[in-house]
Amino acid sequence: DAKTTQPPSMDCAEGRAANLPCNHSTISGNEYVYWYRQIHSQGPQYIIHGLKNNETNEMASLIITEDRKSSTLILPHATLRDTAVYYCIVLDSGGGADGLTFGKGTHLIIQP
Amino acid sequence: ETGVTQTPRHLVMGMTNKKSLKCEQHLGHNAMYWYKQSAKKPLELMFVYNFKEQTENNSVPSRFSPECPNSSHLFLHLHTLQPEDSALYLCASSQRVGGNIQYFGAGTRLSVL
């Protein structure tokens, strides 16, 4: 029962902005959108999260639509080291002891 | 550097061996997790610890035995494993149990021959 839908793969040129979409049309009012990424042979890495406002940190920006049914992760100046699988997940604020569950994510390939 | 260190990074063991995976976190977190990531499969939660107490065991076979002597250290003891147990084993920590921001180690790539 997938809560999010992401394209399986995307390419982006080095130095350009990478825009990764995510659909979460069944998101409920207390659920946040979280993004993680996993570089090959490493553990997942937290990137950013948001509820309804746009968010920015040193790694990325997160744009959430007004109806909250979709979002876009933006890496403003992609580098080769940003090649990874990017996971979009929705989680409620209370969390739980069930751990994180990632779907298949988007394999982002940064081209030189 | 995520603040979560796992050793060894790679491990090859026979089915009759006993080995241990180690995880240490330097973040002052109270919750620690073991996950398994098999090829082409999503992340699977194995164990959860909160302040050294195990709070979750996701029907993991007894050939995997976790140990959490304090809130900074976590071990996974392995014995009589099967080839299908070959996978990337990931340790993570969060400020509290069920925390949605988890910090992962680089993992131990385990091969069972």
Interface residues (C-beta under 8 A of the other chain):
Chain A: Y32 Y34 S41 Q42 G43 P44 Q45 Y46 H49 L91 S93 G94 G95 G96 A97 D98 G99 L100 T101 F102 G103 K104
Chain B: T2 V4 Y33 Y35 P42 L43 L45 V48 N50 T55 E56 L88 L90 C91 A92 R96 V97 G98 G99 N100 I101 Q102 Y103 F104 G105 A106 G107 R109
